[in-house]
Amino acid sequence: MGLDRWCARVVAYAALMTDQYPPFRLDTGEVEPSPVVGAGPAPA
């Protein structure tokens, strides 16, 4: 029964995952920086 609960938990977690994540920032101050539009990888 424990394995069934674990499998259900893993399936529910995987089903709720999305490709859209919030940006990673350590500082969550009052002023939000404006997002950079069209930012791609830096040239080598």
N, C-alpha and C positions, 0 to 999 in steps of 0.2 A: 504494500500500500504506500509506503514511503517513496518508492521509486516512481509510482504513478503521480504522486503529488509533485515530485521534483520535475518530472517530464512536463506536467501541465504548467508549472511555473516557468520553465524555460521556453515553452511554446508561446505562452502569453507575453513574456518579455520580448521575444523575437518578433511577435506580431505587432507590438506597439512601437518598435523602432522605426524611425524615419530617416531620410537622407538629409533632412534639414536640421542643423544644430545651431544653437546660439553661438555667437562669437566668444572666443575665450579671452577674458580680460581679468586681471587680478584686481584692478581698481574699478569699483562701481560707484564712482563719485556722482555729484549732482549733474554735471555736464556730460552729455552723451556725444562722442565724436561722430561726425557725419560719415556715413559709409563711403568708401571709395568705389565709384562705379567704373566697371570695365577693368578692374585690376587683374592682371594676369601674372604669370610667373616672371620673375626678374630676368632680364637678359644676361646671358653668360659672358 
